[in-house]
Structures are given as C-alpha cells and as structure tokens.
Amino acid sequence: MSEQPARVLVVEDETAIADTLLYALRSEGYAAVHCGLGRQALALLREEGADVVVLDVGLPDLGGFEVCRELRTFSQVPVIFLTARNDEFDRVLGLELGADDYVAKPFSPREMVARVRARLRRSPAVAAPVAAAEAGWKSHGAFAIDSEGRRIRYQDTLLDLTRYEYALLAALLTRPGAILSRAQLMERGWDHASDSADRTIDTHVKTLRAKLRAAGAQADPIRTHRGVGYSLEA
C-alpha cells in the first residue's frame, strides 16, 4: 500500500494567494487543504490534524498569532507564518508563540514548497523512529543526539527543532551541567553575532522548553542562571 501524502493546511483569506499556494503544493504531491478563517482552521486541526500549517497572520476573524497560541495548547504541528509584515517584533513574537518559520509576502511559491518540505523532513509526525542505540546517536541521559543528521531525541521522542533550536540545544549537550553564557551559545550556533543576543537566545530557550514539555518533560531540563547564562540537566 502506498503512503498517504503529507497533509498541508493553508490558512489564508486572500483567494489569489491561497490558490497559487495550493496549486504549487498539489503539483508536488501534497494533500493541500484550504480554509480562510482562524476558527475554522482550529476546528479542522482538532478534528483531522495536519502535517504542516501555513498560517496567515492577518485573518479576518481571529489573528494568526491567536490561532497559533490556541493551537499550541493541543498540537505541536509545524507552523509557517505567512504575513505582509516583516519587522523584528513580529518575527520574535511568532517564535515565542511556537512558530517554526516566517515568510513575508510577496513570496515565491517554489520557496514556500521548499520550506514545507524542510519542515516535513524534520517533523516527528512523518519521520521514522530511530533508536538512540543505533549508529550515529550519542546518549546524554534522557537526550540522544545525531550530530550528522542534526537530530535530537528526548525520552525516545524525536524533537521537531528549528535550525537555531537545534544549535542551541546541541551546544548545551556538549557539556551537560556546565553554564554557558548567551554569548557562548550565540557563537556556537549562529552564523553572525547579533546585537540582540540576549533576546534571541531567550526566545529560543522559551520555544525549546515548550517542545520539551510536549515531549513529556516533567521538570524543565534547561536551567536559567540569572545574569550568567543557561545549563542543561541531561
């Protein structure tokens, strides 16, 4: 029996944009579904689920940020925000709410399809389970990391991490228990130093904590050392 195609929910109230994106996704073999309202999207996700959600920020009934906030109370499905705004505040807010990617309009349909494909490759919902004892995985207590595959598991659950979430957690896993400053974490995981390093690191720590809770962490394994940095209890 052939596998079912990945289901992508497009939540966009502008018909022309939605039609273009649906065509591009379906041309690549995805099962693309559309709705134009935030509350309708939440109902569909509760009832039928999805593998990836492309979510417009400016919906007419319930804003995309509010949709994402409510979605994260019952699902960790990857979310790609689609918006006409591209300022830093919106990007930071989207990350804090649990979004995985952020695309500003106008956008290339081919680029969007590539971003969807990338999220699906890293999604635990579609990735085959891999035992930590298999080649390439190194265990650190409840964690296991595959450096070559850039994957991290927590209690046998493959974490759905963004590029920077992976870099931050991998850096902490290199020395479990050691306190790393925000500057050290930025140097190990980011291509370029940022003037807003503290806020950048803190935002990604917050999203990491949410994903670890969703993976079953009863206590927060990432410890905050005020004025110093972070450490990981593996």
Secondary structure as the mmCIF struct_conf table of DSSP 4:
data_model
#
loop_
_struct_conf.conf_type_id
_struct_conf.id
_struct_conf.beg_label_comp_id
_struct_conf.beg_label_asym_id
_struct_conf.beg_label_seq_id
_struct_conf.end_label_comp_id
_struct_conf.end_label_asym_id
_struct_conf.end_label_seq_id
HELX_LH_PP_P HELX_LH_PP_P1 SER A 2 ALA A 6
STRN STRN1 ARG A 7 VAL A 11
BEND BEND1 ASP A 13 ASP A 13
HELX_RH_AL_P HELX_RH_AL_P1 THR A 15 SER A 27
TURN_TY1_P TURN_TY1_P1 GLU A 28 GLY A 29
STRN STRN2 ALA A 31 CYS A 35
BEND BEND2 GLY A 36 GLY A 36
HELX_RH_AL_P HELX_RH_AL_P2 GLY A 38 GLU A 47
TURN_TY1_P TURN_TY1_P2 GLU A 48 GLU A 48
BEND BEND3 ASP A 51 ASP A 51
STRN STRN3 VAL A 52 ASP A 56
BEND BEND4 VAL A 57 VAL A 57
BEND BEND5 PRO A 60 LEU A 62
HELX_RH_AL_P HELX_RH_AL_P3 GLY A 64 LEU A 71
TURN_TY1_P TURN_TY1_P3 ARG A 72 PHE A 74
STRN STRN4 VAL A 79 THR A 83
BEND BEND6 ALA A 84 ALA A 84
HELX_RH_AL_P HELX_RH_AL_P4 GLU A 88 GLU A 96
TURN_TY1_P TURN_TY1_P4 LEU A 97 GLY A 98
BEND BEND7 ASP A 100 ASP A 100
STRN STRN5 ASP A 101 ALA A 104
BEND BEND8 LYS A 105 PRO A 106
HELX_RH_AL_P HELX_RH_AL_P5 PRO A 109 ARG A 122
TURN_TY1_P TURN_TY1_P5 PRO A 124 VAL A 126
BEND BEND9 ALA A 127 ALA A 127
HELX_LH_PP_P HELX_LH_PP_P2 ALA A 128 PRO A 129
TURN_TY1_P TURN_TY1_P6 ALA A 132 ALA A 133
BEND BEND10 GLU A 134 GLU A 134
TURN_TY1_P TURN_TY1_P7 ALA A 135 GLY A 136
STRN STRN6 LYS A 138 HIS A 140
TURN_TY1_P TURN_TY1_P8 GLY A 141 ALA A 142
STRN STRN7 PHE A 143 ASP A 146
TURN_TY1_P TURN_TY1_P9 SER A 147 ARG A 150
STRN STRN8 ARG A 151 TYR A 154
TURN_TY1_P TURN_TY1_P10 GLN A 155 ASP A 156
STRN STRN9 THR A 157 LEU A 158
HELX_RH_AL_P HELX_RH_AL_P6 ARG A 163 THR A 174
BEND BEND11 ARG A 175 ARG A 175
TURN_TY1_P TURN_TY1_P11 PRO A 176 GLY A 177
STRN STRN10 LEU A 180 LEU A 180
HELX_RH_AL_P HELX_RH_AL_P7 ARG A 182 GLY A 189
BEND BEND12 ASP A 191 HIS A 192
TURN_TY1_P TURN_TY1_P12 ASP A 195 SER A 196
HELX_RH_AL_P HELX_RH_AL_P8 ALA A 197 ALA A 214
TURN_TY1_P TURN_TY1_P13 ALA A 215 GLY A 216
BEND BEND13 GLN A 218 ALA A 219
BEND BEND14 PRO A 221 PRO A 221
STRN STRN11 ILE A 222 HIS A 225
TURN_TY1_P TURN_TY1_P14 ARG A 226 VAL A 228
STRN STRN12 GLY A 229 LEU A 232
#
